[in-house]
Amino acid sequence: MKRARLAAMAMAAVMGTAALPLGGDSAVDVKAASGYNYAEALQKAMFFYQVQESGPLSDGNQVTWRADSMMNDYILGGWFDAGDHIKFTITNSYSAAMLAWGMLAFPEGIEQAGLSDSYRNSLKYALDYIAACDLGDEVLYQIGDEGFDHKWWGSAEIYHWKRADMQGDAERPCYFTTDSNVTGHMAAALAAGYLVFKDVDAARAENYLTHAKNCFDIANTVRDHGNTPASDTMYKSSHFYDELFWSANWLYMATGEQSYLDLCESDFIPNLGKEDQSTEMKYTWGMCWDDTQQGGTLLYAMNTGNAEWISQFTKHLEYWTTGYGGKQVQYTPDGLAWLFNWGSLRHATTTAFLAAVAVEELYADDAAKVQKYTEFYESQMNYCFGDNDLGMSYVLGMGDKYPQAWHHRTSSGIWDDQWTMLGKDKFHRHTLYGALIGGPAQDGSYTDAVGQYQFSEVAIDYNAGYTALLGKMIETYGGETDPDFPAKYLQEEYELDQQEPTHVEFYMEACINQSSESYTEIKAQATNHSAFPTRVANSLSYRYFFDISELIENGMSIDDVTVKIGYDEFSGNTVASEPVHYADNIYYVEFTYTDSTVIRPSGQSEHQAELQFRLSIPDNNKIWDASNDWSFQTLQSGNTNAAITPYICMYDSGVMIWGIEPDGTTPDPGQVIVPGTETTEPEVGATKYGDVNCDGLVKIDDVILLNRVIAEDTTVTVSDQGLANGECSAPAGLTGDDAVAILMLIAGMVDALPVS
């Protein structure tokens, strides 16, 4: 076993104070076979924290379905707390401190996985925000509010438009305090951050330390809590001396100043929690955002080498394993140390992390304790990955079986906020890779439903202790990151999502209201179901193509055609162009939304927009024939029969995003560009109609490739199998009809290929 790493780090900072490194090399080898890839788990944990980024995304953020968000916040940056959009400084600070501790305790494992830079980048994102929340004489403790953030279900990227509609102001409320609970957490995180960055980014580290000292001074001067009313229903503080104790130990390690340990002895320890109906120092419960006493106890034992405090922390681990003083944490029948129903896995894995640190820092010469506590922390971690009676991984995206209905708004990719968590199992367009879910009930059962958020909740603090411990698991058992993650998986996610007709990001529906020999009246509906990422089109428009050959033959011209808008769901927002010449006798009318933000995937009344319009000639001329109009084909009569049509084309700032124009032009497939994807061509003879590029999927890329083949584009190469796959309509031979047939399949207008 390694020498006491954190105590040695503190010693280096102190340079001559009384703190001594603890322990020595252990003679016990506790290695055992493990079937889990902890390096991949850490890789995906980093992905989860990237998902949680609020504000400008960090450099290197790999989540293609996330974009900058909350750009009106009083302070940009930081992590969203959970599956909602609130930023709590307390949970950002607690989570950052735990992650920093993980890097300080087990750097070799993180480095071995090749994830040190990614790990530090995630830490930096949170710590920079925490430092910015220190305003000198007070701190910012919350951005966002419970009412709106828990009422509305939607993606972070379009949050402020919805908030402006419902609240009248796109800028989120923010709240300030001098609360010792919050400022103590901030001081601890920033001091731990100093230790992480002092040798790799000295200027940033010094900034963290300056703010850590100021936050501690506020906390120590105020010595009060309960001054955070906006967060009381979610993160109400129970006490604050534990946070003073916790942060003082971190500041001692960062500065080497004995005064911080002196404060612990004289002021903080006498006021720490006691067991119920007892004067004995508290050893039950678990380390979390509201109770850092056990983490502080472990640090104090490490920093002082005091046998009494080593014994005190040992009581805590005994409570979590075989019991102490007649008290023991509950266990599920299949082996999870289960504290209570909110974040049961969070508590087990956080205690497991403390046990792993203690094994190296406190008990390195005690073979029995090393074995006992190592078995504990490994069993709790492996429970999360599938060592349970359900055979379920509680880490999303790890293993073959994991929950499917987690409680997280942005990853759901939902466009209709009426589809909320009212007991329904929600689909998710995105996998929230790396998130440690809340966990099972005390009997080991699990309810896989979004509305059952005591099971399905995810949160930055749930992931913190678990992520911190992964470094140790990698040190012990090794593992390799997935070279295809996340690029391949995110690209597949996008492609598969687009196979569902109503999941296509932008599309048109239409039907025929009325049609006669002098006019055509159309009901059209533009849809924005974007989720890669969720977004508002900059300038949304669509074009209705029509042919005036019959007018030309009868001595009339385009000047005789009138365009008139009838019903406009967003009254007055839509502007119709004059007819625009396209080719030969084909023209189009373009309908443009002057404010494209009205069509956005933020709710039942916003994700689609209906428009009714009429193209006509003077009534006394009975020569109008809509049957030759490109955009009229496949439309059904009756204003309740609107169906997806590829022949009315959509554009964003003039760039085509949906449909197929009369000359066969289709959108550029690069809606989402993820590098590094590879395809495998199936064996010749395994015909998959529509799969022109032989990647196993039928999507818009195939339409574009086929059109280029038909146009005899010599810069593209298609295999014989791909050419065979492209022949999906009659007559024989590759024609534009084949491309249209594939597009109809993608749009859900036909059930299968080939078509006749």
MOVEN-V138647 format. One record per residue. RES is the residue in three letters. SS is DSSP state (h for helix, s for strand, l for the rest). NEAR is the number of other C-alpha atoms within 8 Angstrom. Layout:
res=(RES RES)
ss=(SS SS)
near=(NEAR NEAR)
This chain:
res=(MET LYS ARG ALA ARG LEU ALA ALA MET ALA MET ALA ALA VAL MET GLY THR ALA ALA LEU PRO LEU GLY GLY ASP SER ALA VAL ASP VAL LYS ALA ALA SER GLY TYR ASN TYR ALA GLU ALA LEU GLN LYS ALA MET PHE PHE TYR GLN VAL GLN GLU SER GLY PRO LEU SER ASP GLY ASN GLN VAL THR TRP ARG ALA ASP SER MET MET ASN ASP TYR ILE LEU GLY GLY TRP PHE ASP ALA GLY ASP HIS ILE LYS PHE THR ILE THR ASN SER TYR SER ALA ALA MET LEU ALA TRP GLY MET LEU ALA PHE PRO GLU GLY ILE GLU GLN ALA GLY LEU SER ASP SER TYR ARG ASN SER LEU LYS TYR ALA LEU ASP TYR ILE ALA ALA CYS ASP LEU GLY ASP GLU VAL LEU TYR GLN ILE GLY ASP GLU GLY PHE ASP HIS LYS TRP TRP GLY SER ALA GLU ILE TYR HIS TRP LYS ARG ALA ASP MET GLN GLY ASP ALA GLU ARG PRO CYS TYR PHE THR THR ASP SER ASN VAL THR GLY HIS MET ALA ALA ALA LEU ALA ALA GLY TYR LEU VAL PHE LYS ASP VAL ASP ALA ALA ARG ALA GLU ASN TYR LEU THR HIS ALA LYS ASN CYS PHE ASP ILE ALA ASN THR VAL ARG ASP HIS GLY ASN THR PRO ALA SER ASP THR MET TYR LYS SER SER HIS PHE TYR ASP GLU LEU PHE TRP SER ALA ASN TRP LEU TYR MET ALA THR GLY GLU GLN SER TYR LEU ASP LEU CYS GLU SER ASP PHE ILE PRO ASN LEU GLY LYS GLU ASP GLN SER THR GLU MET LYS TYR THR TRP GLY MET CYS TRP ASP ASP THR GLN GLN GLY GLY THR LEU LEU TYR ALA MET ASN THR GLY ASN ALA GLU TRP ILE SER GLN PHE THR LYS HIS LEU GLU TYR TRP THR THR GLY TYR GLY GLY LYS GLN VAL GLN TYR THR PRO ASP GLY LEU ALA TRP LEU PHE ASN TRP GLY SER LEU ARG HIS ALA THR THR THR ALA PHE LEU ALA ALA VAL ALA VAL GLU GLU LEU TYR ALA ASP ASP ALA ALA LYS VAL GLN LYS TYR THR GLU PHE TYR GLU SER GLN MET ASN TYR CYS PHE GLY ASP ASN ASP LEU GLY MET SER TYR VAL LEU GLY MET GLY ASP LYS TYR PRO GLN ALA TRP HIS HIS ARG THR SER SER GLY ILE TRP ASP ASP GLN TRP THR MET LEU GLY LYS ASP LYS PHE HIS ARG HIS THR LEU TYR GLY ALA LEU ILE GLY GLY PRO ALA GLN ASP GLY SER TYR THR ASP ALA VAL GLY GLN TYR GLN PHE SER GLU VAL ALA ILE ASP TYR ASN ALA GLY TYR THR ALA LEU LEU GLY LYS MET ILE GLU THR TYR GLY GLY GLU THR ASP PRO ASP PHE PRO ALA LYS TYR LEU GLN GLU GLU TYR GLU LEU ASP GLN GLN GLU PRO THR HIS VAL GLU PHE TYR MET GLU ALA CYS ILE ASN GLN SER SER GLU SER TYR THR GLU ILE LYS ALA GLN ALA THR ASN HIS SER ALA PHE PRO THR ARG VAL ALA ASN SER LEU SER TYR ARG TYR PHE PHE ASP ILE SER GLU LEU ILE GLU ASN GLY MET SER ILE ASP ASP VAL THR VAL LYS ILE GLY TYR ASP GLU PHE SER GLY ASN THR VAL ALA SER GLU PRO VAL HIS TYR ALA ASP ASN ILE TYR TYR VAL GLU PHE THR TYR THR ASP SER THR VAL ILE ARG PRO SER GLY GLN SER GLU HIS GLN ALA GLU LEU GLN PHE ARG LEU SER ILE PRO ASP ASN ASN LYS ILE TRP ASP ALA SER ASN ASP TRP SER PHE GLN THR LEU GLN SER GLY ASN THR ASN ALA ALA ILE THR PRO TYR ILE CYS MET TYR ASP SER GLY VAL MET ILE TRP GLY ILE GLU PRO ASP GLY THR THR PRO ASP PRO GLY GLN VAL ILE VAL PRO GLY THR GLU THR THR GLU PRO GLU VAL GLY ALA THR LYS TYR GLY ASP VAL ASN CYS ASP GLY LEU VAL LYS ILE ASP ASP VAL ILE LEU LEU ASN ARG VAL ILE ALA GLU ASP THR THR VAL THR VAL SER ASP GLN GLY LEU ALA ASN GLY GLU CYS SER ALA PRO ALA GLY LEU THR GLY ASP ASP ALA VAL ALA ILE LEU MET LEU ILE ALA GLY MET VAL ASP ALA LEU PRO VAL SER)
ss=(l l l l h h h h h h h h h h l l l l l l l l l l l l l l l l l l l l l l l h h h h h h h h h h h h h h l s l l l l l l l l l l l l l l l l l l l l l l l l l s l l l l l l l s s h h h h h h h h h h h h h h h h h l h h h h h h l l l h h h h h h h h h h h h h h h h h l s l l l l s s s s s l l h h h h h h l l l l h h h h h h h h h h h h l l l l l l s s s s l l h h h h h h h h h h h h h h h h h h l l l l h h h h h h h h h h h h h h h h h h h h h l l l l l l h h h h h h h l l l l l h h h h h h h h h h h h h h h l l h h h h h h h h h h h h h h l l s l l l l l l s l l l l l l s l l s l h h h h h h h h h h h h l l h h h h h h h h h h h h h h l l l s l l s l l s s l l l l l s s l l l l l h h h h h h h h h h h h h h h h h h l l l l l h h h h h h h h h h h h h h h h h h h l l l l l l l s l s l l l l l l s l l l l s l h h h h l l l l l l l l l l l l l l l l l l l l l l l s l l l l l l l l l l l l l l l l h h h h s l l h h h h h h h h h h h h h h h h h h l l l l l l l l l h h h h h h h h h h h l l l h h h l l s s s s s s s s s s l l l s s s s s s s s s s l l l l l l l l l l l s s s s s s s s l h h h h h l l l l h h h l s s s s s s s l l l l l s s s l l l s s s s l l s s s s s s s s l l h h h l l l l l l l l l s s s s s s s s s l l l l l l l l l h h h l h h h l l l l s l l l l l s s l l l s s s s s l l s s s s l s l l l l l s l l l l l l l l l l l l l l l l l l l l l l l l l l l l l l l l l h h h h h h h h h h h l l l l l l l l l h h h h h h h l l s l l l l l l h h h h h h h h h h h h l l l l l l l s l)
near=(8 8 12 13 12 10 14 10 9 14 15 7 10 13 7 5 8 5 12 10 13 11 12 10 9 10 7 7 5 6 6 4 5 5 4 6 9 13 13 11 11 13 12 11 13 12 12 12 11 13 9 11 14 13 12 11 10 9 4 4 7 8 10 10 9 10 10 10 11 12 8 8 10 8 7 12 12 15 12 14 15 12 12 10 10 13 12 11 13 12 11 16 16 14 13 14 13 12 13 14 10 14 12 11 9 12 11 8 14 15 9 10 13 7 11 10 7 8 10 8 9 11 12 8 12 14 15 11 12 14 13 8 11 12 8 6 7 10 12 13 14 13 14 11 10 9 6 8 12 8 6 7 13 17 14 10 13 15 12 10 9 10 12 10 8 6 7 7 8 11 8 11 7 10 9 10 10 13 14 16 15 12 14 16 14 17 16 16 17 17 15 14 15 14 10 12 11 12 6 6 8 9 7 10 14 10 9 15 12 8 12 16 10 10 13 15 8 13 17 9 6 9 10 10 11 10 8 12 6 9 10 10 6 5 7 10 10 7 9 13 11 14 14 15 13 17 16 14 15 12 17 15 13 13 8 13 9 8 7 11 11 8 10 12 9 8 8 13 10 7 7 11 8 9 11 4 4 6 6 6 9 8 11 9 5 10 13 10 9 10 12 12 13 12 10 13 12 13 11 11 14 16 13 9 13 8 7 6 12 13 8 11 13 8 10 11 11 11 14 11 11 7 11 9 4 5 8 11 12 8 10 12 7 8 10 10 12 14 11 7 12 7 14 14 14 14 14 13 14 14 14 15 13 10 13 13 9 10 13 14 15 12 12 16 9 8 11 6 9 12 10 8 13 12 8 11 14 10 10 14 11 10 12 14 13 11 10 10 7 5 8 13 15 12 13 14 9 12 7 5 8 12 10 8 12 13 11 11 13 10 11 13 14 17 13 11 12 7 9 8 9 6 8 9 10 11 7 11 11 9 8 10 12 16 13 14 16 16 13 13 11 11 7 10 7 8 8 12 14 15 11 10 11 10 16 17 15 15 11 15 14 15 14 13 18 14 12 14 14 14 16 10 12 15 11 7 10 13 10 9 8 7 4 9 7 8 12 12 9 11 12 8 10 10 10 9 10 12 11 11 9 5 9 13 10 12 14 15 12 14 16 15 10 9 10 8 9 15 11 12 12 12 14 12 11 12 13 13 15 13 11 10 10 15 10 10 9 8 13 12 13 11 11 11 14 13 12 11 7 10 12 9 7 7 6 9 9 8 6 8 10 9 12 8 10 8 9 12 7 8 7 6 9 11 9 11 8 7 11 8 8 8 6 4 9 11 13 12 13 12 11 11 11 8 7 12 9 8 13 16 16 16 12 9 5 11 15 11 12 11 12 12 12 13 11 11 11 7 6 5 9 7 9 13 10 10 6 9 11 10 9 11 9 5 11 9 9 10 9 5 9 14 9 11 15 13 14 14 15 15 13 12 9 7 7 12 11 13 15 14 10 8 5 9 9 11 12 9 8 5 6 9 6 10 5 7 9 5 6 7 7 8 6 7 5 7 8 7 12 12 15 17 10 12 9 9 8 12 13 10 10 13 14 14 11 11 12 10 11 10 6 6 8 6 4 8 5 9 7 7 13 12 11 10 13 14 13 13 12 8 5 6 5 10 7 9 9 13 14 10 13 15 13 12 12 14 13 10 9 8 6 6 12 9 8 5)
